[in-house]
């Protein structure tokens, strides 16, 4: 079995504690990268990995309302 490469918005929210409203808003702005499959939105696991590389550091859209260069 291969490692999962895409996760749902719900899975992303559960892992990060970020609300689905915030996640969807930032996917629409292009701040959170997505892959669309039909009507479904998926987030690459590498993005979640990148967010969690620096524990305690919040993504820019949660601290300043803008992307932090991720």
PQR file of N, CA, C, O and H, with PARSE charges and radii, in Angstrom:
ATOM      1  N   UNK A   1       0.848  -1.188   0.000 -0.4000 1.5000
ATOM      2  CA  UNK A   1       0.000   0.000   0.000 -0.0000 2.0000
ATOM      3  C   UNK A   1       0.889   1.246   0.000  0.5500 1.7000
ATOM      4  O   UNK A   1       1.877   1.309   0.731 -0.5500 1.4000
ATOM      5  N   UNK A   2       0.540   2.213  -0.807 -0.4000 1.5000
ATOM      6  CA  UNK A   2       1.319   3.446  -0.875 -0.0000 2.0000
ATOM      7  C   UNK A   2       0.803   4.469   0.116  0.5500 1.7000
ATOM      8  O   UNK A   2      -0.349   4.415   0.545 -0.5500 1.4000
ATOM      9  H   UNK A   2      -0.263   2.162  -1.401  0.4000 1.0000
ATOM     10  N   UNK A   3       1.667   5.398   0.470 -0.4000 1.5000
ATOM     11  CA  UNK A   3       1.299   6.468   1.399 -0.0000 2.0000
ATOM     12  C   UNK A   3       0.276   7.385   0.727  0.5500 1.7000
ATOM     13  O   UNK A   3       0.392   7.704  -0.456 -0.5500 1.4000
ATOM     14  H   UNK A   3       2.603   5.443   0.121  0.4000 1.0000
ATOM     15  N   UNK A   4      -0.707   7.793   1.489 -0.4000 1.5000
ATOM     16  CA  UNK A   4      -1.735   8.690   0.984 -0.0000 2.0000
ATOM     17  C   UNK A   4      -1.098  10.016   0.601  0.5500 1.7000
ATOM     18  O   UNK A   4      -0.331  10.582   1.380 -0.5500 1.4000
ATOM     19  H   UNK A   4      -0.802   7.534   2.450  0.4000 1.0000
ATOM     20  N   UNK A   5      -1.408  10.519  -0.594 -0.4000 1.5000
ATOM     21  CA  UNK A   5      -0.794  11.758  -1.071 -0.0000 2.0000
ATOM     22  C   UNK A   5      -1.738  12.942  -1.057  0.5500 1.7000
ATOM     23  O   UNK A   5      -1.301  14.091  -1.120 -0.5500 1.4000
ATOM     24  H   UNK A   5      -2.032  10.059  -1.227  0.4000 1.0000
ATOM     25  N   UNK A   6      -3.035  12.667  -0.975 -0.4000 1.5000
ATOM     26  CA  UNK A   6      -4.040  13.721  -0.919 -0.0000 2.0000
ATOM     27  C   UNK A   6      -4.982  13.439   0.248  0.5500 1.7000
ATOM     28  O   UNK A   6      -5.317  12.288   0.530 -0.5500 1.4000
ATOM     29  H   UNK A   6      -3.390  11.734  -0.924  0.4000 1.0000
ATOM     30  N   UNK A   7      -5.400  14.506   0.919 -0.4000 1.5000
ATOM     31  CA  UNK A   7      -6.352  14.346   2.015 -0.0000 2.0000
ATOM     32  C   UNK A   7      -7.546  15.265   1.778  0.5500 1.7000
ATOM     33  O   UNK A   7      -7.460  16.245   1.038 -0.5500 1.4000
ATOM     34  H   UNK A   7      -5.128  15.440   0.691  0.4000 1.0000
ATOM     35  N   UNK A   8      -8.655  14.927   2.418 -0.4000 1.5000
ATOM     36  CA  UNK A   8      -9.845  15.754   2.301 -0.0000 2.0000
ATOM     37  C   UNK A   8      -9.705  17.007   3.164  0.5500 1.7000
ATOM     38  O   UNK A   8      -8.831  17.088   4.027 -0.5500 1.4000
ATOM     39  H   UNK A   8      -8.725  14.131   3.019  0.4000 1.0000
ATOM     40  N   UNK A   9     -10.565  17.961   2.919 -0.4000 1.5000
ATOM     41  CA  UNK A   9     -10.578  19.175   3.750 -0.0000 2.0000
ATOM     42  C   UNK A   9     -10.900  18.793   5.195  0.5500 1.7000
ATOM     43  O   UNK A   9     -10.322  19.351   6.127 -0.5500 1.4000
ATOM     44  H   UNK A   9     -11.275  17.895   2.218  0.4000 1.0000
ATOM     45  N   UNK A  10     -11.810  17.855   5.382 -0.4000 1.5000
ATOM     46  CA  UNK A  10     -12.173  17.419   6.734 -0.0000 2.0000
ATOM     47  C   UNK A  10     -10.956  16.824   7.456  0.5500 1.7000
ATOM     48  O   UNK A  10     -10.721  17.126   8.626 -0.5500 1.4000
ATOM     49  H   UNK A  10     -12.280  17.401   4.625  0.4000 1.0000
ATOM     50  N   UNK A  11     -10.185  15.982   6.763 -0.4000 1.5000
ATOM     51  CA  UNK A  11      -8.984  15.407   7.365 -0.0000 2.0000
ATOM     52  C   UNK A  11      -7.970  16.499   7.709  0.5500 1.7000
ATOM     53  O   UNK A  11      -7.353  16.466   8.773 -0.5500 1.4000
ATOM     54  H   UNK A  11     -10.375  15.737   5.812  0.4000 1.0000
ATOM     55  N   UNK A  12      -7.802  17.467   6.800 -0.4000 1.5000
ATOM     56  CA  UNK A  12      -6.875  18.578   7.028 -0.0000 2.0000
ATOM     57  C   UNK A  12      -7.306  19.368   8.263  0.5500 1.7000
ATOM     58  O   UNK A  12      -6.471  19.734   9.090 -0.5500 1.4000
ATOM     59  H   UNK A  12      -8.304  17.494   5.936  0.4000 1.0000
ATOM     60  N   UNK A  13      -8.595  19.629   8.385 -0.4000 1.5000
ATOM     61  CA  UNK A  13      -9.122  20.375   9.534 -0.0000 2.0000
ATOM     62  C   UNK A  13      -8.892  19.614  10.835  0.5500 1.7000
ATOM     63  O   UNK A  13      -8.520  20.212  11.844 -0.5500 1.4000
ATOM     64  H   UNK A  13      -9.273  19.332   7.713  0.4000 1.0000
ATOM     65  N   UNK A  14      -9.111  18.309  10.817 -0.4000 1.5000
ATOM     66  CA  UNK A  14      -8.908  17.500  12.022 -0.0000 2.0000
ATOM     67  C   UNK A  14      -7.437  17.489  12.433  0.5500 1.7000
ATOM     68  O   UNK A  14      -7.131  17.518  13.625 -0.5500 1.4000
ATOM     69  H   UNK A  14      -9.414  17.824   9.997  0.4000 1.0000
ATOM     70  N   UNK A  15      -6.532  17.447  11.473 -0.4000 1.5000
ATOM     71  CA  UNK A  15      -5.100  17.410  11.761 -0.0000 2.0000
ATOM     72  C   UNK A  15      -4.570  18.755  12.275  0.5500 1.7000
ATOM     73  O   UNK A  15      -3.672  18.795  13.116 -0.5500 1.4000
ATOM     74  H   UNK A  15      -6.780  17.423  10.504  0.4000 1.0000
ATOM     75  N   UNK A  16      -5.134  19.847  11.764 -0.4000 1.5000
ATOM     76  CA  UNK A  16      -4.598  21.172  12.080 -0.0000 2.0000
ATOM     77  C   UNK A  16      -5.407  21.944  13.116  0.5500 1.7000
ATOM     78  O   UNK A  16      -4.880  22.850  13.762 -0.5500 1.4000
ATOM     79  H   UNK A  16      -5.864  19.815  11.081  0.4000 1.0000
ATOM     80  N   UNK A  17      -6.677  21.596  13.280 -0.4000 1.5000
ATOM     81  CA  UNK A  17      -7.534  22.360  14.176 -0.0000 2.0000
ATOM     82  C   UNK A  17      -8.036  23.653  13.550  0.5500 1.7000
ATOM     83  O   UNK A  17      -8.590  24.508  14.242 -0.5500 1.4000
ATOM     84  H   UNK A  17      -7.105  20.860  12.755  0.4000 1.0000
ATOM     85  N   UNK A  18      -7.845  23.797  12.248 -0.4000 1.5000
ATOM     86  CA  UNK A  18      -8.313  24.980  11.515 -0.0000 2.0000
ATOM     87  C   UNK A  18      -9.731  24.706  11.035  0.5500 1.7000
ATOM     88  O   UNK A  18     -10.027  23.599  10.587 -0.5500 1.4000
ATOM     89  H   UNK A  18      -7.395  23.103  11.686  0.4000 1.0000
ATOM     90  N   UNK A  19     -10.605  25.694  11.122 -0.4000 1.5000
ATOM     91  CA  UNK A  19     -12.001  25.499  10.720 -0.0000 2.0000
ATOM     92  C   UNK A  19     -12.109  25.284   9.219  0.5500 1.7000
ATOM     93  O   UNK A  19     -11.281  25.763   8.443 -0.5500 1.4000
ATOM     94  H   UNK A  19     -10.364  26.594  11.487  0.4000 1.0000
ATOM     95  N   UNK A  20     -13.144  24.554   8.827 -0.4000 1.5000
ATOM     96  CA  UNK A  20     -13.349  24.287   7.404 -0.0000 2.0000
ATOM     97  C   UNK A  20     -13.630  25.580   6.633  0.5500 1.7000
ATOM     98  O   UNK A  20     -13.260  25.694   5.465 -0.5500 1.4000
ATOM     99  H   UNK A  20     -13.816  24.165   9.457  0.4000 1.0000
ATOM    100  N   UNK A  21     -14.272  26.541   7.269 -0.4000 1.5000
ATOM    101  CA  UNK A  21     -14.528  27.826   6.613 -0.0000 2.0000
ATOM    102  C   UNK A  21     -13.210  28.504   6.252  0.5500 1.7000
ATOM    103  O   UNK A  21     -13.050  29.001   5.137 -0.5500 1.4000
ATOM    104  H   UNK A  21     -14.573  26.448   8.218  0.4000 1.0000
ATOM    105  N   UNK A  22     -12.271  28.526   7.188 -0.4000 1.5000
ATOM    106  CA  UNK A  22     -10.964  29.135   6.944 -0.0000 2.0000
ATOM    107  C   UNK A  22     -10.209  28.373   5.861  0.5500 1.7000
ATOM    108  O   UNK A  22      -9.587  28.978   4.988 -0.5500 1.4000
ATOM    109  H   UNK A  22     -12.401  28.123   8.094  0.4000 1.0000
ATOM    110  N   UNK A  23     -10.265  27.055   5.920 -0.4000 1.5000
ATOM    111  CA  UNK A  23      -9.564  26.239   4.921 -0.0000 2.0000
ATOM    112  C   UNK A  23     -10.142  26.490   3.537  0.5500 1.7000
ATOM    113  O   UNK A  23      -9.389  26.752   2.599 -0.5500 1.4000
ATOM    114  H   UNK A  23     -10.770  26.563   6.629  0.4000 1.0000
ATOM    115  N   UNK A  24     -11.462  26.417   3.387 -0.4000 1.5000
ATOM    116  CA  UNK A  24     -12.070  26.647   2.067 -0.0000 2.0000
ATOM    117  C   UNK A  24     -11.774  28.053   1.553  0.5500 1.7000
ATOM    118  O   UNK A  24     -11.488  28.231   0.369 -0.5500 1.4000
ATOM    119  H   UNK A  24     -12.074  26.204   4.149  0.4000 1.0000
ATOM    120  N   UNK A  25     -11.840  29.043   2.425 -0.4000 1.5000
ATOM    121  CA  UNK A  25     -11.559  30.420   2.023 -0.0000 2.0000
ATOM    122  C   UNK A  25     -10.132  30.529   1.471  0.5500 1.7000
ATOM    123  O   UNK A  25      -9.898  31.182   0.454 -0.5500 1.4000
ATOM    124  H   UNK A  25     -12.073  28.898   3.386  0.4000 1.0000
ATOM    125  N   UNK A  26      -9.196  29.887   2.150 -0.4000 1.5000
ATOM    126  CA  UNK A  26      -7.801  29.974   1.730 -0.0000 2.0000
ATOM    127  C   UNK A  26      -7.474  29.077   0.543  0.5500 1.7000
ATOM    128  O   UNK A  26      -6.498  29.328  -0.164 -0.5500 1.4000
ATOM    129  H   UNK A  26      -9.386  29.356   2.975  0.4000 1.0000
ATOM    130  N   UNK A  27      -8.270  28.040   0.310 -0.4000 1.5000
ATOM    131  CA  UNK A  27      -8.080  27.269  -0.924 -0.0000 2.0000
ATOM    132  C   UNK A  27      -8.562  28.099  -2.107  0.5500 1.7000
ATOM    133  O   UNK A  27      -7.943  28.074  -3.170 -0.5500 1.4000
ATOM    134  H   UNK A  27      -9.063  27.837   0.884  0.4000 1.0000
ATOM    135  N   UNK A  28      -9.649  28.827  -1.936 -0.4000 1.5000
ATOM    136  CA  UNK A  28     -10.165  29.670  -3.016 -0.0000 2.0000
ATOM    137  C   UNK A  28      -9.216  30.812  -3.348  0.5500 1.7000
ATOM    138  O   UNK A  28      -9.124  31.226  -4.504 -0.5500 1.4000
ATOM    139  H   UNK A  28     -10.152  28.847  -1.072  0.4000 1.0000
ATOM    140  N   UNK A  29      -8.514  31.322  -2.351 -0.4000 1.5000
ATOM    141  CA  UNK A  29      -7.540  32.400  -2.577 -0.0000 2.0000
ATOM    142  C   UNK A  29      -6.229  31.866  -3.143  0.5500 1.7000
ATOM    143  O   UNK A  29      -5.381  32.642  -3.583 -0.5500 1.4000
ATOM    144  H   UNK A  29      -8.588  30.986  -1.413  0.4000 1.0000
ATOM    145  N   UNK A  30      -6.056  30.536  -3.134 -0.4000 1.5000
ATOM    146  CA  UNK A  30      -4.825  29.942  -3.630 -0.0000 2.0000
ATOM    147  C   UNK A  30      -3.718  29.867  -2.590  0.5500 1.7000
ATOM    148  O   UNK A  30      -2.579  29.539  -2.924 -0.5500 1.4000
ATOM    149  H   UNK A  30      -6.745  29.906  -2.777  0.4000 1.0000
ATOM    150  N   UNK A  31      -4.032  30.163  -1.341 -0.4000 1.5000
ATOM    151  CA  UNK A  31      -3.043  30.120  -0.275 -0.0000 2.0000
ATOM    152  C   UNK A  31      -2.747  28.678   0.126  0.5500 1.7000
ATOM    153  O   UNK A  31      -1.594  28.312   0.355 -0.5500 1.4000
ATOM    154  H   UNK A  31      -4.957  30.430  -1.069  0.4000 1.0000
ATOM    155  N   UNK A  32      -3.792  27.866   0.207 -0.4000 1.5000
ATOM    156  CA  UNK A  32      -3.636  26.437   0.460 -0.0000 2.0000
ATOM    157  C   UNK A  32      -3.757  25.737  -0.891  0.5500 1.7000
ATOM    158  O   UNK A  32      -4.775  25.876  -1.568 -0.5500 1.4000
ATOM    159  H   UNK A  32      -4.729  28.163   0.021  0.4000 1.0000
ATOM    160  N   UNK A  33      -2.733  24.988  -1.289 -0.4000 1.5000
ATOM    161  CA  UNK A  33      -2.787  24.313  -2.586 -0.0000 2.0000
ATOM    162  C   UNK A  33      -3.819  23.185  -2.578  0.5500 1.7000
ATOM    163  O   UNK A  33      -4.003  22.502  -1.571 -0.5500 1.4000
ATOM    164  H   UNK A  33      -1.906  24.875  -0.739  0.4000 1.0000
ATOM    165  N   UNK A  34      -4.478  23.007  -3.704 -0.4000 1.5000
ATOM    166  CA  UNK A  34      -5.497  21.959  -3.801 -0.0000 2.0000
ATOM    167  C   UNK A  34      -5.398  21.225  -5.123  0.5500 1.7000
ATOM    168  O   UNK A  34      -4.796  21.692  -6.091 -0.5500 1.4000
ATOM    169  H   UNK A  34      -4.328  23.563  -4.522  0.4000 1.0000
ATOM    170  N   UNK A  35      -6.013  20.065  -5.120 -0.4000 1.5000
ATOM    171  CA  UNK A  35      -6.243  19.291  -6.328 -0.0000 2.0000
ATOM    172  C   UNK A  35      -7.745  19.060  -6.371  0.5500 1.7000
ATOM    173  O   UNK A  35      -8.335  18.589  -5.399 -0.5500 1.4000
ATOM    174  H   UNK A  35      -6.502  19.686  -4.334  0.4000 1.0000
ATOM    175  N   UNK A  36      -8.357  19.388  -7.487 -0.4000 1.5000
ATOM    176  CA  UNK A  36      -9.798  19.166  -7.618 -0.0000 2.0000
ATOM    177  C   UNK A  36     -10.033  17.898  -8.421  0.5500 1.7000
ATOM    178  O   UNK A  36      -9.489  17.714  -9.510 -0.5500 1.4000
ATOM    179  H   UNK A  36      -7.878  19.771  -8.277  0.4000 1.0000
ATOM    180  N   UNK A  37     -10.859  17.029  -7.851 -0.4000 1.5000
ATOM    181  CA  UNK A  37     -11.232  15.783  -8.508 -0.0000 2.0000
ATOM    182  C   UNK A  37     -12.748  15.795  -8.593  0.5500 1.7000
ATOM    183  O   UNK A  37     -13.447  15.564  -7.606 -0.5500 1.4000
ATOM    184  H   UNK A  37     -11.301  17.179  -6.966  0.4000 1.0000
ATOM    185  N   UNK A  38     -13.243  16.071  -9.803 -0.4000 1.5000
ATOM    186  CA  UNK A  38     -14.688  16.259  -9.937 -0.0000 2.0000
ATOM    187  C   UNK A  38     -15.102  17.459  -9.098  0.5500 1.7000
ATOM    188  O   UNK A  38     -14.558  18.552  -9.255 -0.5500 1.4000
ATOM    189  H   UNK A  38     -12.675  16.258 -10.604  0.4000 1.0000
ATOM    190  N   UNK A  39     -16.064  17.253  -8.209 -0.4000 1.5000
ATOM    191  CA  UNK A  39     -16.494  18.331  -7.323 -0.0000 2.0000
ATOM    192  C   UNK A  39     -15.794  18.321  -5.977  0.5500 1.7000
ATOM    193  O   UNK A  39     -16.110  19.128  -5.103 -0.5500 1.4000
ATOM    194  H   UNK A  39     -16.506  16.366  -8.081  0.4000 1.0000
ATOM    195  N   UNK A  40     -14.846  17.412  -5.806 -0.4000 1.5000
ATOM    196  CA  UNK A  40     -14.151  17.275  -4.524 -0.0000 2.0000
ATOM    197  C   UNK A  40     -12.854  18.074  -4.490  0.5500 1.7000
ATOM    198  O   UNK A  40     -12.159  18.201  -5.498 -0.5500 1.4000
ATOM    199  H   UNK A  40     -14.589  16.756  -6.516  0.4000 1.0000
ATOM    200  N   UNK A  41     -12.545  18.605  -3.324 -0.4000 1.5000
ATOM    201  CA  UNK A  41     -11.297  19.336  -3.108 -0.0000 2.0000
ATOM    202  C   UNK A  41     -10.395  18.467  -2.243  0.5500 1.7000
ATOM    203  O   UNK A  41     -10.814  17.980  -1.193 -0.5500 1.4000
ATOM    204  H   UNK A  41     -13.109  18.502  -2.505  0.4000 1.0000
ATOM    205  N   UNK A  42      -9.172  18.278  -2.677 -0.4000 1.5000
ATOM    206  CA  UNK A  42      -8.183  17.521  -1.906 -0.0000 2.0000
ATOM    207  C   UNK A  42      -6.953  18.396  -1.696  0.5500 1.7000
ATOM    208  O   UNK A  42      -6.614  19.225  -2.540 -0.5500 1.4000
ATOM    209  H   UNK A  42      -8.831  18.674  -3.530  0.4000 1.0000
ATOM    210  N   UNK A  43      -6.293  18.200  -0.559 -0.4000 1.5000
ATOM    211  CA  UNK A  43      -5.094  18.966  -0.207 -0.0000 2.0000
ATOM    212  C   UNK A  43      -3.915  18.003  -0.195  0.5500 1.7000
ATOM    213  O   UNK A  43      -3.996  16.931   0.404 -0.5500 1.4000
ATOM    214  H   UNK A  43      -6.569  17.527   0.127  0.4000 1.0000
ATOM    215  N   UNK A  44      -2.816  18.378  -0.853 -0.4000 1.5000
ATOM    216  CA  UNK A  44      -1.643  17.501  -0.852 -0.0000 2.0000
ATOM    217  C   UNK A  44      -1.076  17.329   0.564  0.5500 1.7000
ATOM    218  O   UNK A  44      -0.990  18.287   1.333 -0.5500 1.4000
ATOM    219  H   UNK A  44      -2.750  19.249  -1.340  0.4000 1.0000
ATOM    220  N   UNK A  45      -0.698  16.103   0.886 -0.4000 1.5000
ATOM    221  CA  UNK A  45      -0.141  15.805   2.197 -0.0000 2.0000
ATOM    222  C   UNK A  45       1.151  16.586   2.436  0.5500 1.7000
ATOM    223  O   UNK A  45       1.452  16.944   3.574 -0.5500 1.4000
ATOM    224  H   UNK A  45      -0.769  15.325   0.262  0.4000 1.0000
ATOM    225  N   UNK A  46       1.921  16.855   1.370 -0.4000 1.5000
ATOM    226  CA  UNK A  46       3.180  17.594   1.551 -0.0000 2.0000
ATOM    227  C   UNK A  46       2.924  18.957   2.182  0.5500 1.7000
ATOM    228  O   UNK A  46       3.769  19.460   2.922 -0.5500 1.4000
ATOM    229  H   UNK A  46       1.677  16.564   0.445  0.4000 1.0000
ATOM    230  N   UNK A  47       1.758  19.570   1.899 -0.4000 1.5000
ATOM    231  CA  UNK A  47       1.463  20.874   2.490 -0.0000 2.0000
ATOM    232  C   UNK A  47       1.246  20.738   4.000  0.5500 1.7000
ATOM    233  O   UNK A  47       1.730  21.562   4.775 -0.5500 1.4000
ATOM    234  H   UNK A  47       1.071  19.161   1.298  0.4000 1.0000
ATOM    235  N   UNK A  48       0.524  19.707   4.410 -0.4000 1.5000
ATOM    236  CA  UNK A  48       0.331  19.453   5.841 -0.0000 2.0000
ATOM    237  C   UNK A  48       1.674  19.174   6.502  0.5500 1.7000
ATOM    238  O   UNK A  48       1.947  19.673   7.593 -0.5500 1.4000
ATOM    239  H   UNK A  48       0.130  19.037   3.780  0.4000 1.0000
ATOM    240  N   UNK A  49       2.512  18.379   5.846 -0.4000 1.5000
ATOM    241  CA  UNK A  49       3.850  18.101   6.378 -0.0000 2.0000
ATOM    242  C   UNK A  49       4.655  19.387   6.557  0.5500 1.7000
ATOM    243  O   UNK A  49       5.343  19.562   7.562 -0.5500 1.4000
ATOM    244  H   UNK A  49       2.290  17.973   4.960  0.4000 1.0000
ATOM    245  N   UNK A  50       4.563  20.266   5.594 -0.4000 1.5000
ATOM    246  CA  UNK A  50       5.305  21.530   5.656 -0.0000 2.0000
ATOM    247  C   UNK A  50       4.809  22.408   6.803  0.5500 1.7000
ATOM    248  O   UNK A  50       5.602  23.067   7.476 -0.5500 1.4000
ATOM    249  H   UNK A  50       4.004  20.123   4.777  0.4000 1.0000
ATOM    250  N   UNK A  51       3.501  22.412   7.021 -0.4000 1.5000
ATOM    251  CA  UNK A  51       2.944  23.203   8.128 -0.0000 2.0000
ATOM    252  C   UNK A  51       3.423  22.694   9.473  0.5500 1.7000
ATOM    253  O   UNK A  51       3.618  23.473  10.406 -0.5500 1.4000
ATOM    254  H   UNK A  51       2.857  21.876   6.474  0.4000 1.0000
ATOM    255  N   UNK A  52       3.611  21.387   9.573 -0.4000 1.5000
ATOM    256  CA  UNK A  52       3.964  20.807  10.858 -0.0000 2.0000
ATOM    257  C   UNK A  52       5.471  20.640  11.052  0.5500 1.7000
ATOM    258  O   UNK A  52       5.902  20.102  12.072 -0.5500 1.4000
ATOM    259  H   UNK A  52       3.453  20.754   8.815  0.4000 1.0000
ATOM    260  N   UNK A  53       6.270  21.089  10.100 -0.4000 1.5000
ATOM    261  CA  UNK A  53       7.727  21.015  10.240 -0.0000 2.0000
ATOM    262  C   UNK A  53       8.230  21.897  11.368  0.5500 1.7000
ATOM    263  O   UNK A  53       9.225  21.572  12.017 -0.5500 1.4000
ATOM    264  H   UNK A  53       5.920  21.526   9.271  0.4000 1.0000
ATOM    265  N   UNK A  54       7.552  23.011  11.607 -0.4000 1.5000
ATOM    266  CA  UNK A  54       7.962  23.956  12.638 -0.0000 2.0000
ATOM    267  C   UNK A  54       6.859  24.072  13.685  0.5500 1.7000
ATOM    268  O   UNK A  54       6.024  24.974  13.612 -0.5500 1.4000
ATOM    269  H   UNK A  54       6.744  23.275  11.081  0.4000 1.0000
ATOM    270  N   UNK A  55       6.851  23.161  14.661 -0.4000 1.5000
ATOM    271  CA  UNK A  55       5.798  23.199  15.684 -0.0000 2.0000
ATOM    272  C   UNK A  55       5.724  24.566  16.374  0.5500 1.7000
ATOM    273  O   UNK A  55       6.744  25.186  16.673 -0.5500 1.4000
ATOM    274  H   UNK A  55       7.529  22.428  14.721  0.4000 1.0000
ATOM    275  N   UNK A  56       4.509  25.007  16.613 -0.4000 1.5000
ATOM    276  CA  UNK A  56       4.307  26.278  17.290 -0.0000 2.0000
ATOM    277  C   UNK A  56       4.226  27.464  16.345  0.5500 1.7000
ATOM    278  O   UNK A  56       3.812  28.549  16.751 -0.5500 1.4000
ATOM    279  H   UNK A  56       3.680  24.503  16.370  0.4000 1.0000
ATOM    280  N   UNK A  57       4.615  27.275  15.089 -0.4000 1.5000
ATOM    281  CA  UNK A  57       4.554  28.361  14.117 -0.0000 2.0000
ATOM    282  C   UNK A  57       3.280  28.217  13.291  0.5500 1.7000
ATOM    283  O   UNK A  57       3.090  27.221  12.592 -0.5500 1.4000
ATOM    284  H   UNK A  57       4.952  26.393  14.759  0.4000 1.0000
ATOM    285  N   UNK A  58       2.420  29.213  13.379 -0.4000 1.5000
ATOM    286  CA  UNK A  58       1.162  29.180  12.641 -0.0000 2.0000
ATOM    287  C   UNK A  58       1.372  29.650  11.208  0.5500 1.7000
ATOM    288  O   UNK A  58       2.254  30.465  10.938 -0.5500 1.4000
ATOM    289  H   UNK A  58       2.575  30.022  13.946  0.4000 1.0000
ATOM    290  N   UNK A  59       0.560  29.134  10.291 -0.4000 1.5000
ATOM    291  CA  UNK A  59       0.636  29.645   8.923 -0.0000 2.0000
ATOM    292  C   UNK A  59       0.235  31.113   8.890  0.5500 1.7000
ATOM    293  O   UNK A  59      -0.546  31.564   9.729 -0.5500 1.4000
ATOM    294  H   UNK A  59      -0.156  28.472  10.510  0.4000 1.0000
ATOM    295  N   UNK A  60       0.756  31.849   7.941 -0.4000 1.5000
ATOM    296  CA  UNK A  60       0.510  33.280   7.834 -0.0000 2.0000
ATOM    297  C   UNK A  60      -0.947  33.669   7.784  0.5500 1.7000
ATOM    298  O   UNK A  60      -1.332  34.705   8.327 -0.5500 1.4000
ATOM    299  H   UNK A  60       1.390  31.483   7.260  0.4000 1.0000
ATOM    300  N   UNK A  61      -1.775  32.845   7.133 -0.4000 1.5000
ATOM    301  CA  UNK A  61      -3.176  33.235   7.016 -0.0000 2.0000
ATOM    302  C   UNK A  61      -3.903  33.185   8.355  0.5500 1.7000
ATOM    303  O   UNK A  61      -5.002  33.726   8.474 -0.5500 1.4000
ATOM    304  H   UNK A  61      -1.462  32.004   6.692  0.4000 1.0000
ATOM    305  N   UNK A  62      -3.315  32.550   9.359 -0.4000 1.5000
ATOM    306  CA  UNK A  62      -3.901  32.549  10.686 -0.0000 2.0000
ATOM    307  C   UNK A  62      -3.343  33.658  11.576  0.5500 1.7000
ATOM    308  O   UNK A  62      -3.979  34.052  12.554 -0.5500 1.4000
ATOM    309  H   UNK A  62      -2.422  32.110   9.262  0.4000 1.0000
ATOM    310  N   UNK A  63      -2.162  34.156  11.238 -0.4000 1.5000
ATOM    311  CA  UNK A  63      -1.539  35.168  12.083 -0.0000 2.0000
ATOM    312  C   UNK A  63      -1.644  36.578  11.519  0.5500 1.7000
ATOM    313  O   UNK A  63      -1.795  37.538  12.274 -0.5500 1.4000
ATOM    314  H   UNK A  63      -1.646  33.836  10.444  0.4000 1.0000
ATOM    315  N   UNK A  64      -1.565  36.711  10.208 -0.4000 1.5000
ATOM    316  CA  UNK A  64      -1.555  38.039   9.601 -0.0000 2.0000
ATOM    317  C   UNK A  64      -2.620  38.207   8.514  0.5500 1.7000
ATOM    318  O   UNK A  64      -2.777  39.300   7.970 -0.5500 1.4000
ATOM    319  H   UNK A  64      -1.442  35.931   9.594  0.4000 1.0000
ATOM    320  N   UNK A  65      -3.348  37.141   8.196 -0.4000 1.5000
ATOM    321  CA  UNK A  65      -4.336  37.237   7.137 -0.0000 2.0000
ATOM    322  C   UNK A  65      -3.717  37.126   5.755  0.5500 1.7000
ATOM    323  O   UNK A  65      -4.356  37.482   4.764 -0.5500 1.4000
ATOM    324  H   UNK A  65      -3.220  36.253   8.639  0.4000 1.0000
ATOM    325  N   UNK A  66      -2.477  36.635   5.668 -0.4000 1.5000
ATOM    326  CA  UNK A  66      -1.816  36.488   4.377 -0.0000 2.0000
ATOM    327  C   UNK A  66      -0.943  35.244   4.390  0.5500 1.7000
ATOM    328  O   UNK A  66      -0.702  34.670   5.452 -0.5500 1.4000
ATOM    329  H   UNK A  66      -1.958  36.346   6.472  0.4000 1.0000
ATOM    330  N   UNK A  67      -0.472  34.826   3.241 -0.4000 1.5000
ATOM    331  CA  UNK A  67       0.376  33.645   3.171 -0.0000 2.0000
ATOM    332  C   UNK A  67       1.741  33.956   3.778  0.5500 1.7000
ATOM    333  O   UNK A  67       2.220  35.089   3.725 -0.5500 1.4000
ATOM    334  H   UNK A  67      -0.667  35.292   2.379  0.4000 1.0000
ATOM    335  N   UNK A  68       2.347  32.937   4.347 -0.4000 1.5000
ATOM    336  CA  UNK A  68       3.649  33.127   4.986 -0.0000 2.0000
ATOM    337  C   UNK A  68       4.800  32.583   4.151  0.5500 1.7000
ATOM    338  O   UNK A  68       5.892  32.355   4.671 -0.5500 1.4000
ATOM    339  H   UNK A  68       1.959  32.016   4.389  0.4000 1.0000
ATOM    340  N   UNK A  69       4.564  32.376   2.873 -0.4000 1.5000
ATOM    341  CA  UNK A  69       5.620  31.887   2.019 -0.0000 2.0000
ATOM    342  C   UNK A  69       5.725  30.381   1.991  0.5500 1.7000
ATOM    343  O   UNK A  69       6.725  29.842   1.517 -0.5500 1.4000
ATOM    344  H   UNK A  69       3.677  32.561   2.451  0.4000 1.0000
ATOM    345  N   UNK A  70       4.708  29.683   2.493 -0.4000 1.5000
ATOM    346  CA  UNK A  70       4.716  28.235   2.452 -0.0000 2.0000
ATOM    347  C   UNK A  70       4.437  27.737   1.073  0.5500 1.7000
ATOM    348  O   UNK A  70       4.405  26.527   0.848 -0.5500 1.4000
ATOM    349  H   UNK A  70       3.895  30.121   2.879  0.4000 1.0000
TER
END
